[in-house]
Amino acid sequence: MPFCSLIATPHAPPKNSADFRKVLVAFRDGYPNFAKQAAALAFASEPSKWFAHEYRAPYHLDGWTVFDARTEYARLGFDTADAAKPSGGWRISEANARYTLCDSYPRLLVVPSSVGDDVLRGSALFRSRRRLPVVTWRHPRNGCVLMRSSQPLVGLLGRMNDDDELLLRAAAQANLLGGVKNALESTPGLRVFDCRSEKSAALQRLVGGGSEKLRLEQYSISEYNMLRLCNAKYQREVLAELRVSLENLSTSDKTLRHIRQLALLNKCRWCTQLFRMLSGACDVAMLLEKGTASVLIHCSDGLNRTPQIAGDEFVSYTCISLAHYLNTHFLAQCASPPPAIGIGPNPDVNKTCKFCVSAPI
């Protein structure tokens, strides 16, 4: 607007924004002029005079056409010519075409070719928020896949679901069905990375959630790992705590200041969480790169801890380590990697805009 300028400042109270920035509004011609202009826009008599129409930025890119799911799945090695045609043990399902299967998943889902849509529906009923296991990324050389989901609804009674077990067993065999020759032949089964701690998983079981640990053989899971990550809210809190502590160091002696900074870093909880995130992502990346096994990652709903390792905005440390395509000009435009587009936590985004949406599951 002509009456003010926005100034971003790096030193701001941590509670003001997620990235510790705040915006200062500097009025050039005084507040009265700004207030008059703002009132004219807020109480405009015609819709054409509203702020959204009067001060809209020019866009030279049609966000609706930037992302095409079939094109991206084809780039990952899945045959998209026919939605029902298997491709290397996998197929593209349209069971969620109207978002009735899961409202936070995209329309097209990559699933094992040996299971039908009825199995997908049965599995969705047994997963928190109906977020069944689906593929989000595929290794271009060995064919191992990265899958995401939410927790199974096991509960205290140890409930079972044949469709859910069948889906994961089929996923474990899908690469071999596609003729991929690698270490999968000697190490069958999926590797599961549960982003929660043992305590968190146990508490979830009290309210109807749980994990696959009680039925590893039936799920064809060869190894189950707990990453012990904290939720995103806790991560922000400990980072804010660290930042405040560092900013409040009152000493002019550089050497002493550095010693105190190192001491704070050594005992802060943020460094512990960062180590767990990076080590977990490295473990997943190594499994996929070596072709040791396909990987399933989940937490409780698959929307909080899981994106820290393999998801939302695919700031997936895992896929940034493996997928060179994500470092292209397209990524700079889209802000989130194509393989994960459409599987974010906001179902409304998935239904309305294909541009700059979050990871596919």
C-alpha positions as CSV (number, residue, x, y, z in Angstrom):
1,M,0.0,0.0,0.0
2,P,1.2,3.6,-0.6
3,F,0.9,4.7,3.0
4,C,3.2,2.2,4.7
5,S,6.1,-0.1,4.3
6,L,6.7,-3.5,5.9
7,I,10.0,-4.3,7.6
8,A,10.9,-7.8,8.6
9,T,13.1,-8.0,11.7
10,P,15.1,-11.1,12.8
11,H,15.0,-10.3,16.5
12,A,11.5,-10.8,17.6
13,P,9.8,-12.5,20.6
14,P,9.7,-16.3,19.7
15,K,5.9,-16.5,20.4
16,N,5.1,-14.0,17.6
17,S,5.7,-16.3,14.7
18,A,6.9,-19.8,13.9
19,D,10.1,-18.7,12.4
20,F,10.8,-16.0,15.0
21,R,10.2,-13.0,12.7
22,K,7.9,-10.1,13.2
23,V,6.7,-7.4,10.8
24,L,6.8,-3.7,11.7
25,V,4.5,-1.4,9.9
26,A,6.1,2.1,9.3
27,F,3.6,4.8,8.2
28,R,5.0,7.2,5.7
29,D,2.3,9.8,5.7
30,G,0.9,9.3,9.2
31,Y,-1.8,7.0,10.6
32,P,-4.8,9.2,9.7
33,N,-4.2,8.8,6.0
34,F,-3.7,5.1,6.4
35,A,-6.8,4.8,8.4
36,K,-8.8,6.7,5.8
37,Q,-7.6,4.5,3.0
38,A,-8.2,1.3,5.0
39,A,-11.7,2.4,5.8
40,A,-12.4,3.1,2.2
41,L,-11.3,-0.4,1.3
42,A,-13.1,-2.1,4.2
43,F,-16.4,-0.4,3.6
44,A,-16.4,-0.1,-0.2
45,S,-19.8,0.2,-1.9
46,E,-18.9,-2.1,-4.8
47,P,-17.1,-5.4,-4.7
48,S,-14.7,-4.2,-7.4
49,K,-13.3,-1.7,-4.9
50,W,-12.5,-4.3,-2.3
51,F,-8.9,-4.7,-1.3
52,A,-8.6,-8.1,-2.9
53,H,-9.5,-6.6,-6.3
54,E,-7.8,-3.2,-5.9
55,Y,-4.4,-4.5,-4.8
56,R,-4.0,-7.9,-6.4
57,A,-0.5,-9.0,-7.5
58,P,0.0,-10.1,-11.1
59,Y,0.5,-13.9,-11.5
60,H,2.1,-15.2,-14.6
61,L,1.7,-18.8,-13.7
62,D,-1.5,-20.8,-13.5
63,G,-1.3,-22.6,-10.2
64,W,-4.0,-25.1,-11.3
65,T,-1.8,-26.5,-14.0
66,V,1.6,-26.6,-12.3
67,F,1.1,-30.0,-10.8
68,D,-0.4,-33.1,-12.6
69,A,-0.6,-36.2,-10.5
70,R,-0.3,-38.7,-13.3
71,T,2.8,-36.9,-14.8
72,E,4.5,-37.0,-11.4
73,Y,3.6,-40.7,-10.8
74,A,5.0,-41.5,-14.3
75,R,8.2,-39.7,-13.4
76,L,8.5,-41.9,-10.4
77,G,8.2,-45.0,-12.6
78,F,4.5,-45.8,-12.2
79,D,2.5,-46.5,-15.4
80,T,-0.3,-44.0,-15.6
81,A,-1.8,-44.8,-19.0
82,D,-4.4,-47.0,-17.4
83,A,-5.4,-46.5,-13.7
84,A,-6.1,-50.2,-13.4
85,K,-2.9,-51.4,-15.0
86,P,-0.2,-52.7,-12.7
87,S,3.2,-51.2,-13.0
88,G,6.1,-53.0,-11.3
89,G,3.9,-54.4,-8.6
90,W,2.0,-51.1,-8.1
91,R,-1.0,-49.5,-9.6
92,I,-2.8,-46.2,-9.4
93,S,-6.1,-46.3,-7.6
94,E,-9.0,-43.9,-8.1
95,A,-10.8,-45.1,-5.0
96,N,-10.4,-41.6,-3.5
97,A,-11.6,-39.7,-6.6
98,R,-14.3,-38.0,-4.5
99,Y,-12.3,-37.9,-1.3
100,T,-14.6,-40.4,0.3
101,L,-11.8,-42.8,1.2
102,C,-9.7,-40.2,3.0
103,D,-10.4,-36.5,2.9
104,S,-6.7,-35.6,3.5
105,Y,-5.3,-37.8,0.7
106,P,-5.2,-36.9,-3.0
107,R,-7.5,-38.3,-5.6
108,L,-5.0,-40.8,-7.0
109,L,-3.2,-43.2,-4.7
110,V,-0.4,-45.6,-5.5
111,V,-1.1,-49.0,-3.9
112,P,0.0,-52.7,-4.5
113,S,-1.4,-54.0,-7.7
114,S,-2.5,-57.3,-6.1
115,V,-5.1,-55.6,-3.9
116,G,-8.4,-54.2,-4.9
117,D,-10.2,-51.0,-3.9
118,D,-12.3,-53.0,-1.4
119,V,-9.2,-53.8,0.5
120,L,-8.2,-50.1,0.6
121,R,-11.6,-49.2,2.1
122,G,-11.2,-51.9,4.7
123,S,-7.7,-50.7,5.6
124,A,-8.9,-47.1,5.8
125,L,-11.5,-48.0,8.4
126,F,-8.7,-49.5,10.6
127,R,-6.4,-46.4,10.4
128,S,-6.6,-43.2,12.4
129,R,-8.3,-40.5,10.2
130,R,-8.7,-43.2,7.5
131,R,-5.1,-42.5,6.4
132,L,-4.2,-46.0,5.0
133,P,-0.7,-46.9,3.9
134,V,0.1,-45.5,0.4
135,V,3.2,-44.8,-1.6
136,T,4.7,-41.3,-1.6
137,W,8.1,-41.9,-3.3
138,R,10.0,-44.6,-5.2
139,H,13.7,-45.1,-5.6
140,P,14.6,-44.7,-9.3
141,R,17.1,-47.6,-9.4
142,N,16.1,-50.3,-7.0
143,G,12.4,-49.7,-6.9
144,C,12.1,-49.5,-3.1
145,V,9.3,-47.3,-1.9
146,L,8.6,-44.9,0.9
147,M,5.1,-45.2,2.4
148,R,3.2,-43.1,4.9
149,S,0.1,-43.7,7.0
150,S,-1.4,-43.2,10.4
151,Q,-1.5,-45.6,13.3
152,P,-3.7,-48.7,13.3
153,L,-6.7,-48.7,15.6
154,V,-5.6,-51.7,17.7
155,G,-6.8,-50.5,21.1
156,L,-6.6,-52.3,24.4
157,L,-8.4,-55.3,23.0
158,G,-5.8,-55.9,20.3
159,R,-8.2,-55.5,17.4
160,M,-7.2,-57.0,14.0
161,N,-8.1,-56.2,10.4
162,D,-7.5,-58.6,7.6
163,D,-7.6,-55.9,4.9
164,D,-5.0,-53.8,6.7
165,E,-2.7,-56.8,7.1
166,L,-3.2,-57.9,3.5
167,L,-2.4,-54.4,2.2
168,L,1.0,-54.3,4.0
169,R,1.9,-57.8,3.0
170,A,1.2,-57.0,-0.6
171,A,3.3,-53.8,-0.3
172,A,6.2,-55.9,1.1
173,Q,6.0,-58.2,-2.0
174,A,5.2,-55.5,-4.6
175,N,8.8,-54.8,-5.6
176,L,9.6,-58.5,-6.2
177,L,6.4,-58.8,-8.2
178,G,7.7,-56.0,-10.4
179,G,10.9,-57.9,-11.1
180,V,13.2,-55.7,-9.0
181,K,16.4,-57.6,-8.2
182,N,18.1,-56.3,-5.1
183,A,18.6,-57.0,-1.4
184,L,14.9,-57.3,-0.9
185,E,15.2,-61.0,-2.0
186,S,17.3,-61.7,1.1
187,T,15.5,-59.3,3.5
188,P,11.7,-59.6,2.8
189,G,9.2,-57.5,4.6
190,L,8.7,-53.8,5.4
191,R,10.7,-51.7,7.8
192,V,8.4,-49.6,9.9
193,F,9.6,-46.4,11.5
194,D,7.2,-45.2,14.2
195,C,8.0,-41.5,14.9
196,R,6.6,-41.7,18.4
197,S,8.1,-42.8,21.7
198,E,7.1,-46.1,23.4
199,K,5.3,-44.1,26.0
200,S,3.3,-42.1,23.4
201,A,2.3,-45.2,21.5
202,A,1.2,-46.9,24.7
203,L,-1.0,-43.9,25.6
204,Q,-2.5,-43.9,22.2
205,R,-3.5,-47.5,22.7
206,L,-5.5,-46.5,25.7
207,V,-7.7,-44.3,23.5
208,G,-8.1,-46.8,20.7
209,G,-4.8,-46.4,18.7
210,G,-1.7,-48.4,18.8
211,S,0.9,-50.0,16.5
212,E,1.6,-53.0,14.4
213,K,4.1,-54.4,16.9
214,L,1.8,-57.1,18.2
215,R,1.4,-58.7,14.7
216,L,4.7,-58.2,12.9
217,E,4.5,-61.5,11.1
218,Q,0.9,-61.0,9.9
219,Y,1.9,-57.6,8.6
220,S,5.1,-59.0,7.0
221,I,7.2,-56.4,9.0
222,S,10.8,-57.4,9.3
223,E,11.8,-54.6,11.7
224,Y,10.0,-52.1,13.9
225,N,11.8,-48.9,15.0
226,M,10.7,-46.2,17.4
227,L,12.2,-42.8,16.6
228,R,11.0,-41.0,19.8
229,L,10.3,-37.7,18.2
230,C,8.2,-35.0,20.0
231,N,5.3,-33.3,18.3
232,A,5.8,-30.0,16.4
233,K,4.4,-27.8,19.2
234,Y,7.0,-29.1,21.6
235,Q,9.7,-28.7,19.0
236,R,8.8,-25.0,18.6
237,E,8.8,-24.5,22.3
238,V,12.2,-25.9,22.9
239,L,13.7,-23.9,20.0
240,A,12.1,-20.7,21.3
241,E,13.6,-21.5,24.7
242,L,17.0,-22.0,23.2
243,R,16.8,-18.8,21.3
244,V,15.8,-16.7,24.3
245,S,18.6,-18.2,26.3
246,L,21.2,-17.4,23.7
247,E,19.9,-13.8,23.2
248,N,19.9,-13.2,27.0
249,L,23.6,-14.0,27.5
250,S,24.9,-10.8,29.0
251,T,28.7,-10.7,28.6
252,S,31.0,-8.7,26.3
253,D,33.8,-11.3,26.5
254,K,33.6,-13.2,23.2
255,T,35.4,-16.3,24.6
256,L,33.2,-16.5,27.7
257,R,30.1,-15.9,25.5
258,H,31.1,-18.8,23.2
259,I,31.7,-21.1,26.1
260,R,28.2,-20.2,27.6
261,Q,26.6,-20.7,24.1
262,L,28.2,-24.1,23.8
263,A,27.0,-25.0,27.3
264,L,23.5,-24.0,26.5
265,L,23.5,-26.0,23.2
266,N,24.9,-29.0,25.1
267,K,22.1,-29.2,27.6
268,C,19.2,-27.9,25.5
269,R,16.4,-30.3,24.4
270,W,16.3,-28.9,20.9
271,C,19.7,-30.5,20.0
272,T,18.4,-33.9,21.2
273,Q,15.3,-33.6,19.0
274,L,17.3,-32.4,16.0
275,F,19.7,-35.4,16.4
276,R,16.7,-37.8,16.5
277,M,15.2,-36.3,13.4
278,L,18.4,-36.4,11.4
279,S,19.4,-39.8,12.5
280,G,16.0,-41.2,11.7
281,A,16.0,-39.6,8.3
282,C,19.5,-41.0,7.6
283,D,18.4,-44.5,8.6
284,V,15.4,-44.4,6.2
285,A,17.5,-42.9,3.4
286,M,20.2,-45.6,3.8
287,L,17.6,-48.4,3.6
288,L,16.1,-47.0,0.5
289,E,19.4,-46.2,-1.2
290,K,20.9,-49.6,-0.6
291,G,17.6,-51.4,-1.6
292,T,17.5,-53.2,1.7
293,A,13.7,-52.8,2.2
294,S,10.8,-50.6,1.5
295,V,9.8,-48.3,4.4
296,L,6.6,-47.3,6.1
297,I,6.6,-44.2,8.3
298,H,3.8,-43.2,10.6
299,C,3.0,-41.6,14.0
300,S,-0.5,-41.2,15.5
301,D,-2.4,-39.4,12.8
302,G,0.5,-39.1,10.4
303,L,0.3,-35.3,10.4
304,N,2.6,-34.2,13.1
305,R,5.8,-36.2,13.8
306,T,5.8,-38.0,10.5
307,P,6.3,-34.9,8.3
308,Q,9.5,-34.2,10.2
309,I,11.0,-37.3,8.6
310,A,9.2,-37.9,5.4
311,G,6.4,-35.6,4.6
312,D,4.8,-32.2,4.7
313,E,6.5,-30.0,2.2
314,F,8.8,-33.0,1.8
315,V,11.2,-31.1,3.9
316,S,11.5,-34.7,4.3
317,Y,15.2,-34.9,5.1
318,T,14.9,-38.4,3.7
319,C,13.8,-37.5,0.2
320,I,15.9,-34.4,-0.1
321,S,18.9,-36.7,0.5
322,L,17.7,-39.1,-2.2
323,A,15.7,-37.3,-4.8
324,H,17.9,-35.0,-6.9
325,Y,14.8,-33.9,-8.8
326,L,13.7,-32.0,-5.8
327,N,16.6,-29.5,-6.2
328,T,15.4,-28.3,-9.6
329,H,13.8,-25.1,-10.7
330,F,10.4,-26.8,-10.4
331,L,11.0,-27.2,-6.7
332,A,11.9,-23.5,-6.4
333,Q,8.6,-22.6,-8.0
334,C,6.4,-25.2,-6.2
335,A,8.0,-25.0,-2.7
336,S,7.0,-28.6,-2.1
337,P,8.2,-31.7,-3.9
338,P,5.9,-33.2,-6.5
339,P,5.9,-36.8,-5.1
340,A,4.4,-35.6,-1.9
341,I,1.9,-33.2,-3.3
342,G,-1.7,-33.7,-2.2
343,I,-1.2,-35.6,1.0
344,G,-1.1,-32.8,3.5
345,P,-2.9,-32.2,6.7
346,N,-5.4,-29.8,5.2
347,P,-8.1,-31.6,3.2
348,D,-9.5,-28.4,1.8
349,V,-6.2,-27.6,0.1
350,N,-6.2,-31.0,-1.5
351,K,-9.6,-30.3,-3.0
352,T,-9.1,-26.8,-4.2
353,C,-5.5,-26.0,-5.3
354,K,-2.7,-28.1,-6.8
355,F,-0.1,-25.4,-6.4
356,C,2.3,-25.5,-3.4
357,V,0.3,-28.0,-1.5
358,S,2.0,-30.3,1.0
359,A,3.2,-33.9,0.8
360,P,1.0,-36.6,-0.7
361,I,0.1,-38.4,2.5
